Amino acid sequence: MDEAVGAIDATVEYNPTATRDATSGVTAWYTHSDCAAHEMGPWHPECPARLGAIADRMIASGLVELVTHEDVPLADDADLLRAHTQDHLDRLRACAPEAGYAALDADTMMCPATIRAVWRAAGAAIAATDAVIERRARNAFCSIRPPGHHATRTQAMGFCFVNNIAVAVCRALDVHGLERVAVVDFDVHHGNGTENILAGDERVLMTSFFQHPFYPYSGVDHPARNMINVPLAAYSDGAAVRAVVEGKWLPALEAFRPQMIFISAGFDAHREDDLGQMRLVEGDYVWITEQLMALADRHAQGRIVSCLEGGYNLSALGRSVSAHVKALSEN
């Protein structure tokens, strides 16, 4: 393992465009080749081809011309430690193999490229947060992997190693001084790691729906007061989700008046995705995005950072992400 992996340098390859007009309404796009280098075996659904499918769809739809492409730093440990313990970071580094794979659980493996991908993905979420708060972008999407919303303060699990959204939220609160931040998670799986890290923090309101009962079999037993968890049955469709958003999410979010919105954007609730059993389509993701943008315009100066979580049918993933980003990029 090289020194850059053993002691991550937050300044590597990071050159933010600080001179951009603060009034520009751009959507910033964050991705990096390091995120595609991480892999967990040819059979694994959380695969490098996910980012390729997204990039191909962005090109085919012409969206690459509507977003600004930003440099992605490696995260600094100080940022990760706001959401994770030192023991957790040390354990990840200690488990990183020099060849082959190291299994952390039945479906979460490390390869030699994993550590750099993990720190790079978190770095994208941090850079996006800085850019949006500093008005160098209106909003941002991070096309990153590995995903993060199952990673707890002390444990990697469910394809996730570090919780990118929680790290970004802590950056907004503790570095930039925001007082109220919302997290919206529309992955088919409950974001148990994000809840573990942020539960009880009155500065945060987290809203989510998820298929239940389903992995990780959490989210329904006595959630903290700042968690709006809505379990949905298998085969729930867009109408059921829209009722949740309108009936439960939006009233709570309006009352909370978030100064920034973070999205755990999982697209595995799509009807074509075999890792879940819900029945959403691209139009549902667009509608959710539009509701959140309107909320952000009312309370948060339009500030949204969205980070990729799940989504494993490559065609559905590419179409859903491009629809989500197109909605983010429209004024």
C-alpha positions as a printed Julia matrix, in Angstrom:
331×3 Matrix{Float64}:
   0.0     0.0     0.0
   1.48    3.33   -1.06
   1.89    6.27    1.29
  -0.95    8.22   -0.35
  -3.33    5.4     0.58
  -1.96    4.91    4.08
  -2.17    8.63    4.95
  -4.7    10.3     2.69
  -3.7    13.79    1.55
  -6.74   16.02    1.21
  -4.98   18.34   -1.24
  -4.38   15.77   -3.97
  -5.9    16.79   -7.32
  -8.13   19.44   -5.74
  -8.3    22.82   -7.41
 -11.76   24.36   -6.76
 -12.91   27.09   -9.14
 -13.25   29.74   -6.47
 -13.56   32.54   -9.02
 -16.84   31.32  -10.5
 -19.64   33.88  -10.46
 -21.49   33.32   -7.19
 -24.81   34.07   -8.86
 -24.48   31.3   -11.46
 -27.22   28.68  -11.29
 -25.08   25.74  -12.34
 -25.35   22.13  -11.28
 -21.91   20.83  -10.35
 -20.96   17.24  -11.28
 -18.45   15.31   -9.18
 -16.94   11.98  -10.18
 -13.48   10.41  -10.34
 -11.77    7.41  -11.91
 -10.7     6.21   -8.44
 -14.37    5.51   -7.7
 -14.48    3.11  -10.66
 -11.32    1.27   -9.57
 -12.96   -0.22   -6.48
 -14.53   -3.6    -7.19
 -15.74   -6.57   -5.17
 -15.62   -9.36   -7.75
 -17.18   -9.95  -11.18
 -20.4   -11.28   -9.62
 -21.06   -8.28   -7.42
 -23.93   -5.92   -8.35
 -22.16   -2.87   -6.85
 -19.75   -2.76   -9.75
 -17.62   -0.21  -11.63
 -19.95   -0.45  -14.63
 -22.53    1.53  -12.65
 -20.56    4.75  -13.13
 -19.97    3.93  -16.79
 -23.7     3.45  -17.36
 -24.38    6.84  -15.78
 -21.68    8.56  -17.83
 -22.91    6.97  -21.06
 -26.46    8.12  -20.43
 -25.33   11.62  -19.52
 -23.47   11.86  -22.83
 -26.3    10.36  -24.87
 -28.84   12.75  -23.35
 -26.64   15.81  -23.82
 -26.59   16.5   -20.08
 -22.82   16.73  -19.96
 -23.25   20.2   -21.48
 -25.65   21.32  -18.74
 -23.43   20.57  -15.75
 -20.01   21.78  -14.69
 -17.42   19.11  -14.05
 -15.41   19.65  -10.87
 -12.18   18.31   -9.43
 -12.61   15.76   -6.65
 -10.3    15.75   -3.62
  -9.4    12.91   -1.34
 -11.17   13.44    1.96
  -9.23   14.56    4.98
  -9.45   12.32    8.05
 -10.61   15.29   10.1
 -13.79   15.42    8.0
 -14.4    11.69    8.27
 -13.93   11.77   12.03
 -16.97   14.01   12.44
 -19.06   11.02   11.37
 -16.85    8.02   12.2
 -14.51    6.85   14.91
 -10.75    6.69   14.57
 -10.96    2.94   15.2
 -13.23    2.58   12.18
 -10.85    4.41    9.86
  -7.87    2.5    11.26
  -9.7    -0.79   10.73
 -10.46    0.03    7.1
  -6.82    0.79    6.42
  -5.67   -2.32    8.27
  -8.06   -4.55    6.29
  -7.09   -3.19    2.88
  -5.46   -6.05    0.92
  -2.37   -5.7    -1.24
  -3.93   -8.19   -3.68
  -7.22  -10.0    -4.02
 -10.11   -9.27   -1.67
 -10.71   -8.82    2.04
 -14.27   -9.55    3.17
 -15.73   -7.28    5.85
 -19.09   -9.06    5.7
 -20.85  -11.42    3.3
 -21.32   -8.78    0.59
 -18.85   -6.0     1.46
 -15.33   -6.58    0.22
 -12.18   -4.54   -0.17
  -9.71   -4.73   -3.05
  -6.38   -2.87   -3.29
  -8.14    0.16   -4.84
 -10.92    0.39   -2.25
  -9.33    2.74    0.27
  -8.6     5.37   -2.34
 -12.13    5.06   -3.75
 -13.67    5.42   -0.28
 -11.69    8.54    0.57
 -12.31    9.95   -2.92
 -16.09    9.41   -2.71
 -16.25   11.17    0.63
 -14.06   13.92   -0.79
 -16.56   14.48   -3.58
 -19.39   14.93   -1.07
 -17.26   17.37    0.93
 -16.22   19.38   -2.15
 -19.81   19.52   -3.37
 -20.96   20.79    0.02
 -18.33   23.52    0.02
 -19.14   24.58   -3.54
 -22.88   24.84   -2.94
 -22.57   26.68    0.37
 -19.97   29.05   -1.09
 -22.32   29.72   -4.04
 -19.95   28.36   -6.66
 -22.81   26.1    -7.73
 -26.54   26.12   -7.21
 -26.64   22.39   -6.48
 -24.5    19.31   -7.09
 -24.63   15.63   -7.92
 -21.87   13.22   -6.9
 -21.59   10.21   -9.19
 -19.53    8.22   -6.73
 -18.98    4.77   -5.33
 -18.76    2.98   -3.04
 -22.11    4.15   -1.65
 -22.35    5.17    1.99
 -25.74    5.18    3.68
 -25.35    1.79    5.4
 -21.98    2.68    6.98
 -22.5     3.38   10.68
 -20.22    5.37   12.91
 -18.18    2.24   13.66
 -18.98   -0.34   10.98
 -18.8    -0.95    7.24
 -21.71   -2.94    5.82
 -24.09   -3.3     2.9
 -21.54   -2.32    0.19
 -20.7     0.84    2.23
 -17.47    1.8     4.03
 -17.75    5.5     4.9
 -21.03    7.41    5.07
 -20.62   10.08    2.39
 -23.86   11.92    3.17
 -23.27   11.98    6.93
 -19.73   13.28    6.38
 -21.1    16.06    4.15
 -23.85   16.94    6.64
 -21.33   17.23    9.46
 -19.19   19.46    7.25
 -22.14   21.78    6.62
 -23.03   21.95   10.3
 -19.67   21.99   12.04
 -17.47   23.8     9.51
 -19.88   26.09    7.68
 -22.09   26.72   10.69
 -25.49   25.85    9.24
 -28.16   25.39   11.89
 -30.73   23.18   10.14
 -29.97   20.55    7.51
 -32.29   17.98    5.94
 -31.35   14.53    4.67
 -33.66   12.84    2.17
 -33.07    9.15    1.41
 -35.06    7.48   -1.37
 -33.02    4.29   -1.69
 -35.01    1.03   -1.56
 -33.03    0.09    1.58
 -33.23    1.93    4.89
 -30.25    4.25    5.45
 -29.42    2.71    8.81
 -25.89    4.1     8.87
 -27.02    7.67    8.32
 -29.62    7.25   11.04
 -27.01    5.76   13.39
 -24.75    8.78   12.94
 -27.35   11.57   12.92
 -30.14   10.28   15.19
 -30.9    12.7    18.0
 -29.08   15.65   16.42
 -31.73   18.38   16.5
 -29.92   20.26   13.74
 -30.85   17.47   11.31
 -34.16   16.17   10.0
 -33.95   12.94    8.0
 -36.84   11.72    5.85
 -36.88    8.38    4.08
 -39.01    5.65    2.64
 -37.78    2.12    2.15
 -39.07   -1.35    1.4
 -39.9    -3.28    4.57
 -39.29   -5.94    5.67
 -36.02   -5.84    3.76
 -32.28   -5.44    4.33
 -31.02   -4.06    6.72
 -34.24   -4.8     8.64
 -34.18   -1.53   10.54
 -35.86    1.84   10.71
 -39.19    0.86   12.25
 -38.41    0.27   15.93
 -38.47    3.53   17.93
 -36.64    5.87   15.53
 -35.31    9.11   16.99
 -37.55   12.17   16.9
 -35.55   13.7    14.04
 -36.15   10.66   11.8
 -39.23   10.48    9.53
 -39.01    6.83    8.48
 -41.77    5.45    6.27
 -41.63    1.7     5.58
 -43.41    0.59    2.41
 -44.48   -2.85    1.3
 -42.89   -4.65   -1.61
 -44.39   -3.65   -4.97
 -45.25   -0.14   -3.79
 -45.4     2.16   -6.79
 -45.02    5.84   -7.54
 -48.49    6.7    -6.29
 -47.67    5.24   -2.86
 -44.38    7.13   -2.74
 -45.97   10.42   -3.78
 -48.52   10.02   -1.0
 -45.66    9.58    1.49
 -43.81   12.64    0.2
 -46.89   14.85    0.23
 -48.4    13.52    3.43
 -45.36   13.0     5.65
 -42.11   14.34    4.21
 -43.09   17.76    2.97
 -45.1    18.88    6.04
 -42.19   17.92    8.33
 -39.62   19.54    6.05
 -41.65   22.74    5.71
 -41.92   23.04    9.48
 -38.19   22.36    9.86
 -37.15   24.97    7.24
 -33.81   23.39    6.29
 -30.98   25.66    5.21
 -29.61   22.91    2.96
 -30.86   19.56    1.64
 -28.73   16.45    1.2
 -30.07   13.58   -0.9
 -29.06    9.95   -0.55
 -30.02    9.17   -4.12
 -30.56    5.44   -4.42
 -32.28    4.3    -7.62
 -32.81    0.65   -6.67
 -36.52    1.25   -5.98
 -36.89    1.32   -9.79
 -39.22   -1.35  -11.14
 -36.44   -2.83  -13.3
 -34.0    -3.27  -10.4
 -33.78   -6.84   -9.13
 -32.2    -5.89   -5.81
 -35.51   -4.41   -4.66
 -39.18   -5.04   -5.21
 -40.59   -1.55   -5.55
 -42.06   -0.1    -8.71
 -40.75    3.42   -9.26
 -39.92    4.83  -12.69
 -37.85    7.8   -13.86
 -40.8    10.16  -13.65
 -41.16    9.45   -9.95
 -37.56   10.46   -9.3
 -38.08   13.64  -11.31
 -41.19   14.49   -9.29
 -39.39   13.93   -5.97
 -36.47   16.05   -7.17
 -38.8    18.86   -8.2
 -40.52   18.84   -4.8
 -37.16   19.06   -3.04
 -35.95   21.84   -5.34
 -39.06   23.89   -4.61
 -38.52   23.34   -0.89
 -34.85   24.32   -1.22
 -35.83   27.48   -3.09
 -38.19   28.47   -0.27
 -35.88   27.78    2.64
 -32.33   26.94    1.56
 -31.34   29.33   -1.24
 -31.68   26.38   -3.6
 -28.85   24.48   -1.9
 -28.93   20.73   -2.62
 -26.17   18.12   -2.66
 -27.16   14.71   -4.0
 -24.95   11.62   -3.7
 -25.37    8.31   -5.49
 -26.31    5.35   -3.3
 -27.93    2.24   -4.81
 -29.17    1.36   -8.27
 -28.0    -1.86   -9.92
 -29.89   -2.36  -13.16
 -27.49   -0.47  -15.38
 -30.0     0.8   -17.91
 -32.51    1.91  -15.26
 -29.72    3.5   -13.24
 -28.4     5.53  -16.16
 -31.87    6.73  -17.13
 -32.86    7.56  -13.53
 -29.7     9.48  -12.7
 -29.87   11.51  -15.9
 -33.52   12.35  -15.18
 -32.62   13.37  -11.62
 -29.7    15.52  -12.77
 -31.74   17.09  -15.57
 -34.32   18.14  -12.96
 -31.58   19.55  -10.73
 -30.14   21.54  -13.65
 -33.41   23.2   -14.6
 -34.17   26.58  -13.08
